[in-house]
């Protein structure tokens, strides 16, 4: 009886722990800071946004509900993807995809949100990928760390961590 539970936990938590060790840990965006992120994204109904590393899906849903914009969450961890997918399943304006962030087509999005760590957004590789993939005028909001080599248009330091806003 115990074997299926142990296997299930290993299948869901194993990749999460591996991603935490090799990429970035799952640290949820604090609820108190989500309104600042929504504001910085400057989205309206009919626009599209991507949440890179959507975690539990809370930011994805909050942005959609506040703005009416269509959202796509991309999560590399199977456990977090499942959690996010279950949380967003009843919302027709958002969807969640399991996979590598760098596989995302950003050419038709109006804004990107990323909870940035120095390991991710602090690298030239990540920011070059963003610059090549986004169209002029698209907005990028990084929570926490600034984007490597980019000058932010705005920085809101009023919450737990700074919100950096960029316009391509």
C-alpha positions as a Python dict, from the first residue, in 0.01 Angstrom:
ca = {
    (1, 'X'): (0, 0, 0),
    (2, 'X'): (280, 242, 81),
    (3, 'X'): (471, 192, -247),
    (4, 'X'): (228, 387, -476),
    (5, 'X'): (235, 687, -240),
    (6, 'X'): (612, 687, -219),
    (7, 'X'): (643, 661, -598),
    (8, 'X'): (389, 940, -645),
    (9, 'X'): (571, 1169, -406),
    (10, 'X'): (906, 1095, -572),
    (11, 'X'): (763, 1161, -919),
    (12, 'X'): (623, 1497, -813),
    (13, 'X'): (876, 1618, -558),
    (14, 'X'): (1189, 1472, -717),
    (15, 'X'): (1187, 1709, -1017),
    (16, 'X'): (1092, 2002, -793),
    (17, 'X'): (1393, 1936, -572),
    (18, 'X'): (1619, 1890, -876),
    (19, 'X'): (1500, 2221, -1027),
    (20, 'X'): (1549, 2393, -692),
    (21, 'X'): (1905, 2267, -673),
    (22, 'X'): (1997, 2339, -1038),
    (23, 'X'): (1788, 2646, -1126),
    (24, 'X'): (1578, 2839, -879),
    (25, 'X'): (1384, 2743, -570),
    (26, 'X'): (1008, 2773, -553),
    (27, 'X'): (948, 3091, -356),
    (28, 'X'): (592, 3220, -401),
    (29, 'X'): (540, 3586, -482),
    (30, 'X'): (406, 3747, -164),
    (31, 'X'): (34, 3832, -190),
    (32, 'X'): (105, 4190, -78),
    (33, 'X'): (328, 4250, -382),
    (34, 'X'): (101, 4110, -654),
    (35, 'X'): (-85, 4442, -700),
    (36, 'X'): (248, 4615, -773),
    (37, 'X'): (328, 4353, -1034),
    (38, 'X'): (-14, 4387, -1197),
    (39, 'X'): (35, 4762, -1214),
    (40, 'X'): (386, 4736, -1360),
    (41, 'X'): (269, 4498, -1636),
    (42, 'X'): (24, 4768, -1759),
    (43, 'X'): (-202, 4516, -1931),
    (44, 'X'): (-558, 4551, -2054),
    (45, 'X'): (-823, 4316, -2190),
    (46, 'X'): (-720, 4146, -2515),
    (47, 'X'): (-347, 4172, -2450),
    (48, 'X'): (-129, 3865, -2386),
    (49, 'X'): (124, 3797, -2116),
    (50, 'X'): (353, 3514, -2011),
    (51, 'X'): (450, 3421, -1656),
    (52, 'X'): (791, 3252, -1682),
    (53, 'X'): (818, 3006, -1398),
    (54, 'X'): (452, 3035, -1303),
    (55, 'X'): (489, 2826, -987),
    (56, 'X'): (154, 2783, -817),
    (57, 'X'): (-36, 3002, -1068),
    (58, 'X'): (-142, 3275, -823),
    (59, 'X'): (21, 3561, -1016),
    (60, 'X'): (-110, 3427, -1346),
    (61, 'X'): (-467, 3428, -1215),
    (62, 'X'): (-434, 3763, -1037),
    (63, 'X'): (-307, 3939, -1349),
    (64, 'X'): (-582, 3790, -1566),
    (65, 'X'): (-858, 3873, -1316),
    (66, 'X'): (-734, 4230, -1266),
    (67, 'X'): (-675, 4314, -1633),
    (68, 'X'): (-866, 4070, -1855),
    (69, 'X'): (-543, 3991, -2041),
    (70, 'X'): (-484, 3637, -2169),
    (71, 'X'): (-213, 3459, -1975),
    (72, 'X'): (21, 3168, -2031),
    (73, 'X'): (215, 3023, -1740),
    (74, 'X'): (524, 2817, -1813),
    (75, 'X'): (654, 2594, -1537),
    (76, 'X'): (941, 2346, -1555),
    (77, 'X'): (861, 2155, -1236),
    (78, 'X'): (595, 1883, -1281),
    (79, 'X'): (463, 1919, -925),
    (80, 'X'): (425, 2296, -951),
    (81, 'X'): (283, 2266, -1302),
    (82, 'X'): (16, 2027, -1175),
    (83, 'X'): (-64, 2257, -883),
    (84, 'X'): (-89, 2556, -1117),
    (85, 'X'): (-291, 2363, -1374),
    (86, 'X'): (-542, 2256, -1108),
    (87, 'X'): (-566, 2611, -973),
    (88, 'X'): (-627, 2763, -1319),
    (89, 'X'): (-834, 2486, -1482),
    (90, 'X'): (-1166, 2671, -1451),
    (91, 'X'): (-1035, 3000, -1587),
    (92, 'X'): (-1074, 3028, -1964),
    (93, 'X'): (-836, 3325, -1992),
    (94, 'X'): (-526, 3144, -1872),
    (95, 'X'): (-343, 2824, -1949),
    (96, 'X'): (-38, 2656, -1805),
    (97, 'X'): (230, 2467, -1994),
    (98, 'X'): (490, 2228, -1859),
    (99, 'X'): (829, 2284, -2012),
    (100, 'X'): (1149, 2480, -2041),
    (101, 'X'): (1110, 2857, -2026),
    (102, 'X'): (1344, 2906, -2321),
    (103, 'X'): (1107, 2713, -2548),
    (104, 'X'): (844, 2987, -2525),
    (105, 'X'): (753, 3193, -2830),
    (106, 'X'): (743, 3548, -2696),
    (107, 'X'): (699, 3724, -3031),
    (108, 'X'): (325, 3789, -2985),
    (109, 'X'): (309, 3877, -2616),
    (110, 'X'): (263, 4223, -2473),
    (111, 'X'): (426, 4155, -2138),
    (112, 'X'): (639, 3902, -1951),
    (113, 'X'): (659, 3846, -1577),
    (114, 'X'): (945, 3664, -1408),
    (115, 'X'): (1030, 3620, -1042),
    (116, 'X'): (1394, 3685, -1104),
    (117, 'X'): (1692, 3543, -926),
    (118, 'X'): (2051, 3635, -1000),
    (119, 'X'): (2092, 3283, -1137),
    (120, 'X'): (1816, 3334, -1396),
    (121, 'X'): (1752, 3696, -1495),
    (122, 'X'): (2098, 3801, -1387),
    (123, 'X'): (2259, 3622, -1681),
    (124, 'X'): (2344, 3756, -2025),
    (125, 'X'): (2200, 3440, -2184),
    (126, 'X'): (1854, 3495, -2036),
    (127, 'X'): (1836, 3863, -2123),
    (128, 'X'): (1964, 3805, -2478),
    (129, 'X'): (1689, 3543, -2525),
    (130, 'X'): (1428, 3797, -2405),
    (131, 'X'): (1562, 4074, -2626),
    (132, 'X'): (1563, 3850, -2934),
    (133, 'X'): (1219, 3705, -2868),
    (134, 'X'): (1014, 4011, -2768),
    (135, 'X'): (874, 4266, -3006),
    (136, 'X'): (941, 4639, -2960),
    (137, 'X'): (713, 4792, -2696),
    (138, 'X'): (669, 4470, -2498),
    (139, 'X'): (702, 4506, -2123),
    (140, 'X'): (912, 4287, -1893),
    (141, 'X'): (857, 4288, -1518),
    (142, 'X'): (1115, 4123, -1298),
    (143, 'X'): (1038, 4073, -932),
    (144, 'X'): (1347, 4071, -714),
    (145, 'X'): (1655, 4095, -932),
    (146, 'X'): (1713, 4336, -1221),
    (147, 'X'): (1769, 4205, -1573),
    (148, 'X'): (2135, 4168, -1662),
    (149, 'X'): (2253, 4457, -1881),
    (150, 'X'): (1914, 4633, -1905),
    (151, 'X'): (1823, 4970, -1757),
    (152, 'X'): (1478, 4962, -1598),
    (153, 'X'): (1220, 5223, -1694),
    (154, 'X'): (1080, 5206, -1340),
    (155, 'X'): (1174, 5046, -1010),
    (156, 'X'): (914, 5014, -735),
    (157, 'X'): (1094, 4942, -410),
    (158, 'X'): (795, 4983, -180),
    (159, 'X'): (730, 4612, -111),
    (160, 'X'): (924, 4312, 11),
    (161, 'X'): (1138, 4307, -304),
    (162, 'X'): (1181, 4558, -586),
    (163, 'X'): (969, 4537, -901),
    (164, 'X'): (1173, 4624, -1210),
    (165, 'X'): (982, 4732, -1523),
    (166, 'X'): (1139, 4741, -1868),
    (167, 'X'): (1007, 4831, -2211),
    (168, 'X'): (1175, 4662, -2508),
}
